[in-house]
Amino acid sequence: MKNYINSGKSITVIAPTGGVSSGDGVLIGSLFGVAAFDAAESEDVEIQTTGVMVLPKLPTDVVAVGDLLHWDATNNRLTKTATSNKLIGVAIASAGNGATTTVIRLNGIAAQ
């Protein structure tokens, strides 16, 4: 089909202020993904918008399988707190108080 571009599983965007490292969460407006490689500010970077990822979380959050997870762009980490944060996916592993990471399945839709 002549109007097909790609599957949308990964998208090339401009790296935000400060640049990104491979594995960093990247939120641009309502578009969220995980950086596939390092990129300096204003350079092209590919972000993975779907899939299962290990990402940093708020250490005091107790996460259960099936919990909705939001991106705290101020602190660059997942949280269960919806207020002022964008919904990006669902937990597929538990992570207790003190854990600094958890496993998330990215929604692959506009972050809400």
C-alpha distances in whole Angstrom, upper triangle without the diagonal:
4,6,6,9,11,13,16,18,19,19,21,24,27,30,33,36,38,35,34,35,33,33,33,32,30,30,29,29,28,25,27,26,28,29,27,30,33,32,35,34,32,30,26,26,24,24,24,23,23,25,29,31,35,36,39,41,44,47,49,46,46,43,42,39,37,38,36,36,35,35,38,37,41,42,38,39,38,40,41,42,39,41,40,37,34,32,30,30,33,36,35,39,42,44,47,49,50,46,44,41,39,36,33,30,27,26,23,23,25,28,31
4,6,8,11,14,16,19,20,19,20,23,26,29,31,35,37,34,33,34,32,33,33,32,30,30,28,28,27,25,27,26,28,28,27,29,32,31,33,33,30,28,25,25,23,24,24,23,24,27,31,32,36,36,40,41,44,47,49,46,47,44,44,41,39,40,37,37,36,35,38,37,40,41,38,39,38,41,41,42,40,41,40,37,34,33,31,32,34,37,37,40,44,45,48,50,50,47,45,42,40,37,34,31,29,27,24,24,25,28,31
4,6,10,12,14,17,17,16,18,20,23,26,28,32,34,31,31,32,30,30,31,29,27,27,25,25,24,22,24,24,26,26,25,28,30,29,31,30,27,26,23,23,21,22,22,21,22,25,28,30,34,34,37,39,41,44,46,43,44,41,41,38,36,37,34,34,33,32,35,33,37,38,35,36,35,38,38,39,36,38,36,34,30,30,28,29,32,34,35,38,41,42,46,48,48,45,42,39,37,35,32,29,26,24,21,20,21,25,27
4,6,8,10,14,14,14,16,18,22,24,27,31,32,29,28,29,27,27,28,27,25,25,23,24,22,20,21,21,23,23,22,25,28,27,29,29,26,25,21,21,18,19,18,18,18,21,25,27,30,31,34,36,39,42,43,41,41,38,38,35,33,34,31,31,30,30,33,31,35,36,33,33,33,35,36,37,34,36,34,32,28,28,25,26,29,31,31,35,38,39,43,45,45,41,39,36,34,31,28,25,23,21,18,18,20,23,26
4,7,8,11,11,10,12,15,18,21,23,27,29,26,25,26,24,24,25,24,22,22,20,21,20,17,19,18,20,20,19,21,24,23,25,25,23,21,17,17,15,16,16,15,17,19,23,24,28,28,31,33,36,39,41,39,40,36,37,34,32,33,30,29,28,27,30,29,32,33,30,31,30,33,34,35,33,34,32,30,26,26,23,24,27,30,30,33,36,37,41,42,42,39,37,33,32,29,27,24,21,20,16,17,18,21,24
4,6,8,8,9,11,14,18,20,23,26,28,25,23,24,22,22,22,21,20,20,19,21,19,16,17,16,17,18,16,19,22,22,24,25,23,21,17,16,13,13,13,12,13,16,20,21,25,25,29,30,34,36,39,36,37,33,33,31,29,30,27,27,26,25,28,27,31,31,28,28,28,30,32,33,31,33,31,28,25,24,21,22,24,27,27,30,33,34,38,39,39,36,34,30,29,26,23,20,18,17,14,15,17,20,23
4,6,8,9,12,15,19,21,23,27,28,25,23,23,21,20,21,20,19,19,19,20,18,15,16,14,16,17,16,19,22,22,25,26,24,22,18,17,13,13,11,10,10,13,17,18,22,23,27,28,31,34,36,33,34,30,30,27,26,27,24,24,24,23,27,26,30,30,26,26,25,28,29,30,29,31,30,26,23,21,18,19,21,23,23,26,30,31,35,37,37,33,31,28,26,23,20,17,15,14,11,13,15,18,21
4,5,6,10,12,16,18,20,23,25,22,20,21,19,18,18,17,15,16,15,17,15,11,12,11,13,14,14,17,20,20,23,23,21,20,16,14,11,10,9,7,8,12,15,17,20,21,24,25,28,31,33,31,31,28,28,26,24,25,22,21,21,20,23,22,26,26,23,23,22,25,26,27,25,28,26,23,19,18,15,16,19,22,22,25,28,29,32,34,34,31,29,26,24,21,18,16,13,12,8,10,12,15,18
4,7,10,13,17,17,20,23,24,21,19,19,16,15,16,15,14,15,16,18,15,12,11,9,11,12,12,15,18,19,22,22,21,20,16,14,10,8,6,5,5,8,12,13,17,18,21,23,26,29,31,28,29,25,26,23,22,22,20,19,19,19,22,21,25,25,21,21,20,23,24,26,24,27,26,22,19,18,14,14,17,19,19,22,25,26,30,32,31,28,26,23,21,18,15,13,10,11,7,10,13,15,18
4,7,10,13,14,17,20,21,18,16,16,14,13,14,13,12,14,14,16,15,11,10,8,9,9,9,12,15,15,18,19,18,16,13,10,6,5,4,6,8,10,13,14,17,17,20,23,26,28,31,29,30,27,27,25,24,24,22,20,20,18,21,20,23,23,20,20,20,23,25,26,25,27,25,22,19,18,15,16,19,20,21,23,26,27,30,32,31,28,26,22,21,19,17,15,12,13,10,12,14,15,19
4,6,10,12,14,18,19,16,15,16,14,14,15,13,11,12,12,14,13,10,10,8,10,10,10,12,15,14,17,17,15,13,10,8,5,5,7,7,10,13,16,16,19,19,22,24,27,30,32,30,31,28,29,27,26,26,23,21,20,18,21,19,23,23,20,21,21,24,26,27,25,27,25,22,19,19,16,17,21,23,24,26,29,29,32,33,33,30,27,24,23,21,19,17,14,14,11,12,13,15,18
4,7,9,12,16,17,14,13,15,14,15,14,14,11,13,12,14,15,11,12,10,11,10,10,11,13,11,14,14,12,10,6,5,4,6,9,10,14,16,19,18,21,20,23,25,28,31,33,31,33,31,32,30,29,29,26,24,22,20,22,19,22,23,20,21,22,26,28,28,27,28,26,23,20,21,18,20,24,25,26,28,31,31,34,35,34,31,28,25,25,23,21,20,17,18,14,16,15,17,20
4,6,9,12,14,12,11,14,14,15,14,13,10,10,9,12,13,10,11,10,11,10,11,12,13,10,12,11,9,8,6,6,6,7,11,11,15,18,20,19,21,20,22,24,26,29,32,30,32,30,32,31,29,28,25,23,21,18,20,17,20,21,18,20,21,24,26,27,25,26,23,21,18,20,17,20,24,25,27,29,31,31,33,34,33,30,27,25,25,24,22,21,17,18,15,16,15,16,19
4,6,9,11,9,10,13,14,16,14,13,10,11,9,12,14,12,13,12,13,11,13,12,12,9,9,8,5,5,5,6,9,10,14,15,18,21,23,21,23,21,22,24,27,30,32,31,33,31,33,33,32,30,27,24,22,19,20,17,19,20,17,20,22,25,28,27,26,26,23,21,20,21,20,22,26,28,29,31,33,32,34,35,33,31,28,26,26,26,24,23,20,21,18,19,17,18,21
4,7,8,5,6,10,11,13,11,11,8,10,9,13,15,12,12,11,11,9,11,11,9,6,7,5,5,5,6,6,9,10,13,15,18,20,22,19,20,18,19,22,24,27,29,29,31,29,32,31,30,29,26,23,21,17,18,14,16,17,15,17,20,23,26,26,25,25,22,20,19,21,19,22,25,26,28,29,31,29,32,32,30,28,25,23,24,24,22,22,19,21,19,19,18,18,21
4,6,5,7,11,13,14,11,11,8,9,8,11,14,12,12,12,13,11,14,13,12,9,8,5,6,8,10,10,12,12,15,16,20,22,23,20,21,18,19,21,22,25,28,27,30,28,31,31,30,28,25,22,19,16,15,12,13,15,13,16,18,21,24,24,23,23,19,18,17,20,18,21,25,26,28,29,30,29,31,31,29,27,24,23,24,24,22,23,20,21,19,20,18,17,19
4,6,8,12,15,16,13,13,11,11,11,13,16,16,15,16,15,14,17,16,13,11,8,5,7,10,12,13,15,15,19,20,23,25,25,23,23,20,20,21,22,25,28,28,31,30,33,33,32,30,27,24,21,17,16,12,13,14,13,17,20,22,25,24,24,23,20,19,19,22,21,24,27,28,30,31,32,30,32,31,29,28,24,24,25,26,25,26,23,24,23,23,21,19,22
4,7,10,13,15,12,13,11,13,13,16,19,18,17,16,15,13,16,14,11,9,7,5,9,11,13,13,16,16,19,20,24,25,25,22,22,19,18,21,22,24,27,27,30,29,32,33,33,30,28,24,22,18,17,13,13,14,13,16,20,22,26,25,25,25,22,20,20,23,22,25,27,28,30,30,31,29,31,30,28,26,23,22,24,25,25,26,23,25,24,25,23,21,24
4,7,10,12,10,11,10,12,12,16,18,16,15,14,13,10,13,11,8,6,4,4,7,8,10,9,12,13,16,18,21,22,23,20,20,18,18,20,22,24,27,27,30,29,32,32,31,30,27,24,21,18,17,14,15,15,13,16,19,22,26,26,26,26,23,21,20,22,21,23,26,27,28,29,30,28,30,30,28,26,22,22,23,24,23,24,21,24,22,23,22,20,23
4,7,8,6,8,8,11,12,16,17,15,13,12,10,7,9,8,6,5,6,7,10,10,10,8,11,10,13,15,18,19,19,16,16,14,15,18,20,22,25,25,27,26,29,28,28,27,25,21,19,16,16,13,14,14,11,14,17,20,24,24,24,25,22,20,19,21,18,21,23,23,25,26,27,25,27,27,25,23,19,18,20,20,20,21,19,21,20,21,20,19,22
4,6,6,9,10,13,15,19,20,17,15,12,9,7,8,6,4,6,9,11,13,12,12,10,11,11,13,16,18,18,18,15,14,13,14,17,20,21,25,24,27,25,28,27,28,27,25,21,20,17,17,15,16,15,12,14,17,20,24,25,25,26,24,21,21,22,19,21,23,23,24,24,26,24,26,26,24,22,18,17,18,19,19,20,18,21,20,22,22,21,24
4,6,9,10,14,16,20,20,17,14,11,8,5,5,4,5,8,11,13,15,13,13,9,10,9,11,14,16,15,15,12,12,12,13,17,20,22,25,24,26,24,26,26,26,25,24,21,20,17,18,17,18,17,14,15,17,21,24,25,26,27,25,22,21,21,18,19,21,21,22,22,24,23,25,26,24,21,18,16,17,17,17,18,16,20,18,21,21,20,24
4,7,9,13,15,19,18,16,12,9,6,5,6,7,8,11,14,16,17,16,15,11,11,9,9,12,13,13,12,9,9,8,10,14,17,19,22,21,22,21,22,22,22,22,20,17,17,14,16,15,17,15,11,12,13,17,20,22,23,24,23,19,18,18,15,16,18,17,18,18,20,19,22,23,21,18,15,12,13,13,13,14,13,17,16,19,19,18,21
4,6,10,13,16,16,14,11,8,6,5,8,9,9,11,13,13,16,15,14,11,11,9,10,12,14,14,14,10,10,8,9,12,15,17,20,20,22,20,22,22,22,21,19,16,15,12,13,11,13,12,8,9,12,15,19,20,20,22,20,17,16,17,14,15,18,17,19,19,21,19,22,22,20,18,14,13,14,14,14,15,14,16,16,18,18,16,19
4,7,10,13,13,11,7,6,5,6,10,11,12,13,14,14,16,16,15,12,11,9,9,10,12,13,13,10,10,8,9,11,14,17,19,18,20,18,21,20,20,19,16,13,11,8,10,9,11,11,7,8,9,13,16,17,17,18,16,13,12,13,10,12,15,15,17,18,20,19,21,21,20,18,15,13,13,13,12,13,11,13,13,15,14,12,15
4,7,10,10,8,6,5,6,7,10,12,12,11,13,12,13,13,12,10,10,7,9,10,13,15,15,13,14,11,13,14,17,20,22,21,23,21,24,23,22,21,18,15,13,9,11,8,11,12,8,10,12,15,18,18,18,19,16,13,12,13,11,14,17,18,20,22,23,22,24,25,24,21,18,16,17,16,15,15,12,14,13,14,13,11,14
4,6,7,6,5,7,9,10,14,15,15,14,15,14,14,15,14,12,12,10,12,10,14,16,17,15,16,13,14,15,17,21,22,21,23,21,24,23,22,20,17,14,11,8,9,7,10,12,9,11,12,14,17,17,15,16,13,11,9,11,10,13,17,18,21,23,24,23,25,25,25,23,20,18,18,18,16,16,13,13,12,12,10,8,11
4,6,5,6,9,11,12,15,17,16,15,15,13,13,14,13,12,13,11,13,12,15,18,20,18,20,17,18,19,21,24,26,24,27,25,27,27,25,23,20,17,14,11,12,10,13,15,13,15,16,18,20,19,17,18,15,13,11,13,12,16,19,22,24,26,27,27,29,29,28,26,23,22,22,21,19,19,15,15,14,13,10,9,12
4,6,8,11,14,15,19,20,20,19,19,16,16,17,16,16,16,14,16,14,17,20,21,20,22,19,20,20,21,25,26,25,27,25,27,27,25,23,19,17,14,12,13,11,13,16,14,16,16,18,19,18,16,16,13,11,10,12,12,16,20,22,25,27,28,28,30,30,30,28,25,24,23,23,20,20,16,15,14,12,9,8,10
4,6,10,13,16,19,21,21,20,21,19,18,19,18,17,16,13,14,11,14,17,19,19,20,18,19,19,21,24,26,23,25,23,25,24,22,20,16,15,12,11,13,11,15,17,15,16,15,17,18,17,14,15,12,11,8,9,9,13,17,19,22,25,26,26,28,28,29,27,24,22,22,21,18,17,13,12,11,9,5,5,7
4,7,10,12,15,17,18,17,19,17,16,17,15,13,12,10,11,8,11,15,17,16,18,16,18,19,21,24,26,24,26,23,25,24,22,20,17,15,13,11,14,12,16,17,14,15,15,17,19,19,16,18,15,13,10,11,9,12,16,19,21,23,25,25,28,28,29,26,24,21,20,19,16,15,11,11,9,8,6,6,9
4,7,10,13,15,16,16,18,17,17,17,15,13,11,8,8,6,9,12,13,13,14,13,15,16,18,21,23,21,23,20,22,21,19,18,15,12,11,9,11,10,14,15,12,12,12,15,16,17,15,17,15,12,9,9,7,10,14,16,18,20,22,22,24,25,25,23,20,18,17,16,13,12,9,9,8,8,7,6,10
4,7,9,12,14,14,16,16,16,16,14,10,9,5,5,4,7,10,11,10,12,11,14,15,18,21,24,22,23,21,22,21,20,19,16,14,12,10,13,12,16,16,12,13,13,16,18,19,18,20,18,15,12,12,9,11,14,16,17,19,21,21,24,25,25,22,19,16,16,14,12,11,8,10,8,10,10,10,13
4,6,9,11,12,15,15,16,15,13,10,8,5,5,7,9,10,10,8,10,9,12,14,18,20,23,21,23,20,22,21,20,20,18,15,14,12,14,13,16,15,11,12,12,16,19,20,20,22,20,16,14,14,11,12,15,16,17,18,21,20,23,24,23,20,17,14,14,13,11,12,9,12,11,13,14,13,17
4,6,7,8,12,13,14,12,10,7,6,4,7,9,12,13,13,11,12,12,14,17,20,22,25,24,26,23,25,24,24,23,21,18,17,14,16,14,17,16,13,14,15,19,22,23,23,24,22,19,17,18,15,16,19,19,20,21,24,23,26,27,25,22,19,17,17,16,15,15,13,16,14,16,17,16,20
4,7,9,13,15,15,13,11,7,6,6,7,10,12,12,13,12,13,13,16,19,23,25,28,26,28,25,27,25,25,25,24,21,20,18,20,18,21,20,16,17,18,22,25,26,26,28,26,23,21,21,17,18,20,21,21,22,25,24,27,29,27,24,21,18,18,17,16,16,14,17,15,18,19,19,22
4,6,10,13,14,11,10,7,7,8,10,14,16,16,17,14,15,15,17,21,24,26,29,28,30,28,29,28,29,28,26,23,22,20,21,19,21,20,17,18,20,24,27,28,28,30,27,24,23,23,20,21,24,24,24,25,27,26,29,30,28,25,22,20,21,20,19,20,18,21,19,21,22,21,25
4,7,10,12,10,10,7,9,11,13,16,19,19,19,17,17,16,17,21,23,25,29,28,30,29,31,30,30,30,28,24,23,20,21,18,20,19,16,18,20,24,27,28,28,30,27,24,23,24,21,23,25,25,26,27,29,27,30,30,28,25,22,20,22,21,21,22,20,23,21,23,23,22,26
4,7,8,6,7,6,9,11,14,17,20,21,22,19,20,18,19,23,25,27,30,30,32,31,33,32,32,31,29,26,24,20,21,18,19,19,16,19,22,25,28,29,29,29,27,24,23,25,22,24,27,27,29,29,31,30,32,32,30,28,24,23,24,24,23,24,21,24,22,23,23,22,25
4,6,6,8,9,12,14,17,20,23,24,25,22,22,21,21,24,26,28,31,31,34,32,35,35,35,33,31,27,25,21,21,18,19,19,17,20,23,26,30,30,30,30,27,25,24,26,24,26,29,30,31,32,33,32,34,34,31,29,26,25,26,26,26,26,24,26,24,25,24,24,27
4,6,9,10,13,14,18,20,23,25,26,23,23,21,21,24,26,28,31,31,33,32,35,35,34,33,30,27,24,20,20,16,17,18,16,20,22,25,29,28,28,28,24,23,22,25,23,26,29,30,32,32,34,32,34,34,32,30,26,25,27,27,26,27,24,26,24,24,23,22,25
4,7,9,12,14,18,19,23,25,27,24,25,23,24,26,28,31,34,33,36,34,37,36,35,34,31,28,25,22,22,18,19,21,19,22,24,27,30,30,29,29,25,24,23,25,23,26,30,31,33,34,36,34,36,36,35,33,29,28,29,29,27,27,24,26,23,24,22,22,25
4,6,10,12,16,18,22,24,25,23,24,23,24,27,29,31,34,34,36,34,36,36,35,34,31,28,26,23,23,20,21,22,20,23,25,28,31,31,30,31,27,25,24,26,24,26,30,31,32,33,35,34,37,37,35,33,29,27,29,28,27,27,24,25,22,23,22,23,26
4,7,10,13,15,19,21,23,21,23,22,23,26,29,31,34,33,35,33,35,34,33,32,30,27,25,22,23,20,22,23,20,22,24,27,30,31,29,30,27,25,23,24,22,24,28,29,30,32,34,33,36,36,35,32,29,27,27,26,25,24,21,23,20,21,20,21,24
4,6,10,12,16,17,19,17,19,18,20,23,26,28,31,30,32,30,32,30,30,29,27,24,22,19,21,18,20,21,17,19,21,25,27,28,27,28,25,23,21,22,19,21,24,25,26,28,30,29,32,33,32,29,25,23,24,23,21,21,18,20,17,19,18,19,22
4,7,9,12,14,16,15,17,17,20,22,25,28,31,29,31,28,30,28,27,27,25,22,21,19,21,18,21,21,18,19,20,24,26,27,26,28,25,22,20,21,17,19,22,23,24,26,28,28,31,32,31,28,25,22,22,21,19,18,15,17,14,16,17,17,21
4,6,9,11,13,12,15,14,17,19,22,25,27,26,27,25,26,24,24,23,21,18,17,15,17,16,19,19,15,16,17,20,23,24,23,25,22,19,17,17,14,15,18,20,21,22,25,25,28,29,28,25,22,19,19,17,15,15,12,14,11,13,14,14,18
4,6,8,10,10,13,13,16,18,22,24,27,25,26,23,24,22,21,21,19,17,17,15,18,17,20,20,16,16,16,20,21,23,22,25,23,19,17,16,12,13,16,17,18,20,23,23,26,28,27,24,21,18,17,15,13,11,9,11,9,12,13,14,17
4,7,10,10,13,13,16,18,21,24,26,24,24,21,22,20,19,19,16,15,14,13,17,16,20,20,16,16,15,18,19,21,20,22,21,17,14,13,9,10,13,15,16,19,22,22,26,27,27,24,22,18,17,15,12,10,7,8,5,8,10,10,14
4,7,9,12,13,17,18,21,24,26,23,23,20,20,18,16,17,15,14,15,15,18,18,22,21,18,17,16,18,19,21,20,23,22,19,15,13,10,9,12,13,14,17,20,21,24,26,27,23,21,18,16,13,10,7,5,6,5,8,11,12,15
4,6,10,12,16,17,21,23,25,22,22,19,18,16,15,16,15,14,16,16,19,20,23,22,19,17,16,18,19,22,21,24,24,20,17,15,11,10,11,12,11,14,17,19,22,25,25,21,20,16,14,10,8,6,6,8,8,12,15,15,18
4,7,10,13,15,18,20,22,19,19,16,16,13,13,14,14,13,15,15,18,19,22,21,17,15,14,16,17,20,20,24,24,20,17,15,12,9,10,9,8,11,14,15,19,21,21,18,17,13,10,7,6,4,6,10,11,14,17,16,19
4,6,10,12,16,17,20,18,18,15,16,14,15,15,14,12,14,13,16,17,20,18,14,12,11,15,16,19,20,23,22,18,17,15,12,10,11,10,10,11,14,14,17,19,19,15,14,10,8,6,5,6,7,11,12,15,17,16,19
4,7,9,13,14,17,15,15,13,14,14,15,15,15,12,14,13,15,16,19,16,13,11,10,13,15,18,20,22,22,18,17,16,13,12,12,10,10,10,12,11,14,16,16,12,10,6,6,4,6,9,10,14,15,18,20,18,20
4,6,10,12,15,13,14,13,15,15,16,14,14,11,11,10,12,13,15,12,9,7,7,10,13,16,17,19,19,15,15,14,12,11,12,11,12,12,13,11,14,15,14,11,8,5,6,6,7,10,11,14,15,18,18,16,18
4,7,9,12,11,13,12,15,16,17,15,15,11,11,10,10,12,13,10,8,5,6,9,12,14,16,18,18,15,15,15,13,14,14,12,14,13,13,11,13,13,12,9,6,4,6,9,10,13,14,17,18,20,20,17,19
4,6,9,7,10,9,13,14,15,13,12,9,10,9,9,12,12,9,8,5,4,6,9,11,14,16,16,13,14,13,13,13,13,11,13,12,12,9,10,10,10,8,5,5,6,9,10,14,14,17,19,20,20,17,18
4,6,6,9,10,14,16,17,14,14,11,11,10,9,12,12,9,9,6,6,6,8,10,13,14,15,13,14,15,15,15,15,13,16,15,13,10,10,9,8,8,6,8,10,13,13,17,17,19,22,23,22,19,19
4,6,8,10,14,16,18,15,16,13,14,14,13,15,15,12,13,10,9,9,11,13,16,17,18,16,18,18,18,18,17,15,17,15,13,9,8,6,5,5,5,8,10,14,15,19,20,22,25,26,26,22,23
4,6,9,13,16,18,15,16,14,14,15,14,17,16,14,15,12,11,9,10,11,15,16,18,16,19,18,19,19,18,15,18,16,13,10,8,5,6,8,9,11,12,16,17,20,21,23,26,27,27,23,23
4,6,10,13,14,11,12,10,12,13,13,16,16,14,15,11,9,7,7,9,12,14,16,14,16,15,16,15,14,12,15,13,10,8,7,6,8,8,9,10,10,13,14,17,18,20,23,24,24,20,20
4,7,10,12,10,12,11,13,15,16,19,20,17,18,14,11,9,8,11,15,17,19,17,18,17,17,16,13,11,13,11,8,6,5,5,8,8,10,11,10,13,14,17,19,20,24,25,25,22,22
4,7,9,6,9,9,12,14,15,19,20,18,17,13,10,9,8,11,14,17,19,16,17,15,15,13,10,7,9,8,5,5,6,8,11,9,11,10,8,10,10,13,15,17,20,22,22,19,19
4,6,6,9,10,14,16,18,22,23,21,20,16,13,12,10,14,16,19,21,19,19,16,16,13,10,7,8,7,4,7,8,11,14,12,14,13,10,10,11,13,16,17,20,22,23,21,21
4,6,9,10,14,17,19,22,25,23,21,17,14,14,12,16,17,21,23,20,19,16,15,11,8,5,5,5,5,9,11,14,17,14,16,14,10,9,9,11,14,15,18,20,22,20,20
4,6,9,13,16,19,22,24,23,21,18,14,13,11,15,15,19,21,18,17,13,13,9,6,5,6,8,9,12,14,17,19,17,18,16,12,11,9,10,12,12,16,17,19,17,17
4,6,10,13,15,19,21,20,18,15,11,10,7,11,12,15,17,15,14,11,11,9,6,5,8,9,9,11,13,15,17,15,16,14,11,11,9,11,12,13,16,17,18,16,15
4,7,10,13,16,19,18,17,14,10,9,6,9,9,13,14,12,10,7,8,6,5,6,10,12,12,13,15,17,19,17,17,15,12,12,9,10,10,10,14,14,15,12,12
4,7,10,13,15,14,13,10,6,6,5,8,8,12,13,9,8,6,6,5,5,7,10,12,12,12,14,15,17,15,14,12,10,10,8,9,9,10,13,14,14,11,11
4,6,9,12,12,10,8,6,5,6,7,6,9,9,6,5,4,5,7,9,10,14,15,15,15,17,17,18,16,15,13,12,13,10,12,10,11,13,13,12,9,9
4,6,9,9,7,6,5,6,9,9,9,10,9,5,5,6,6,9,11,12,16,17,17,16,18,18,18,16,14,13,12,13,11,13,11,12,13,13,12,9,10
4,6,6,6,5,6,7,9,9,9,9,8,5,7,9,10,13,15,15,19,19,19,17,18,17,17,16,14,13,14,16,14,16,15,16,17,17,15,12,12
4,6,5,7,9,10,13,12,12,12,9,7,8,11,11,15,17,18,21,22,22,20,21,21,20,19,16,15,16,18,16,18,16,17,17,17,15,12,13
4,6,8,11,11,14,13,13,13,10,9,11,14,15,18,20,20,24,24,23,21,22,20,20,19,16,17,18,20,19,21,19,20,21,21,19,15,16
4,6,9,10,13,13,14,14,12,11,13,15,15,17,19,19,22,21,21,18,19,17,16,16,12,13,15,18,17,20,18,20,21,22,20,17,18
4,7,10,13,13,14,15,13,11,12,13,13,15,17,17,19,19,20,17,19,18,17,15,12,12,13,15,14,17,15,17,18,19,18,15,16
4,7,10,11,13,14,13,10,11,12,11,13,14,13,16,16,16,14,15,15,14,12,9,9,10,12,12,14,14,16,17,18,18,14,16
4,7,9,10,13,12,9,9,9,9,10,10,10,13,13,13,12,13,13,14,12,9,8,8,10,9,12,11,14,16,17,16,13,14
4,5,8,10,11,8,10,9,10,11,11,10,14,14,13,11,12,12,13,12,11,10,10,12,11,14,14,15,18,18,17,14,14
4,6,9,11,9,10,9,11,11,10,10,13,14,12,12,12,12,14,14,13,13,12,13,12,14,14,15,18,18,18,14,13
4,6,8,7,9,9,12,13,13,13,17,17,16,15,15,15,16,16,16,15,15,17,15,17,17,17,19,19,18,14,13
4,6,5,7,7,10,12,13,14,18,19,18,18,19,18,20,19,18,18,17,18,16,17,16,15,18,16,15,11,9
4,5,8,10,13,15,16,18,22,23,22,21,21,20,22,22,20,20,20,21,19,20,19,18,20,19,17,13,11
4,7,10,13,16,17,19,23,24,23,22,23,22,23,22,21,20,20,22,19,21,19,18,19,18,15,12,10
4,7,9,12,14,16,19,21,20,19,21,20,21,20,18,17,17,18,16,17,15,15,16,15,13,9,8
4,6,9,12,14,18,20,20,20,21,22,22,21,19,18,17,17,14,14,12,11,13,11,9,5,5
4,6,9,11,15,17,18,18,20,21,22,20,19,17,15,15,11,12,9,8,11,10,9,5,5
4,7,10,13,15,17,17,20,21,22,19,18,15,13,12,9,8,6,6,8,8,8,5,7
4,7,9,12,14,15,18,20,21,18,17,14,12,10,6,6,4,5,8,9,10,9,10
4,6,9,11,13,16,18,19,17,16,14,10,9,6,5,7,7,11,12,14,12,13
4,6,7,9,12,15,16,14,14,11,7,6,4,6,9,11,14,16,17,15,16
4,7,10,13,16,18,15,15,12,8,6,6,7,10,12,15,17,20,18,19
4,7,10,14,15,12,13,10,7,6,7,10,13,15,18,21,23,21,22
4,7,10,12,10,12,10,7,8,10,13,16,18,21,23,24,22,23
4,7,8,6,8,7,6,8,11,14,17,19,22,24,25,22,23
4,6,6,9,10,9,12,14,18,20,22,25,27,28,25,25
4,6,9,10,11,15,17,20,22,24,27,28,29,25,25
4,6,9,11,15,17,21,23,25,28,29,29,26,27
4,6,8,11,14,18,19,22,25,27,27,24,25
4,7,11,13,17,18,21,23,25,25,22,23
4,7,10,13,15,18,20,22,23,20,21
4,6,10,12,15,18,20,21,18,20
4,7,10,13,15,18,19,17,19
4,6,9,12,14,16,14,16
4,6,9,12,14,13,15
4,6,8,11,10,12
4,5,8,8,10
4,7,8,11
4,6,9
4,6
4
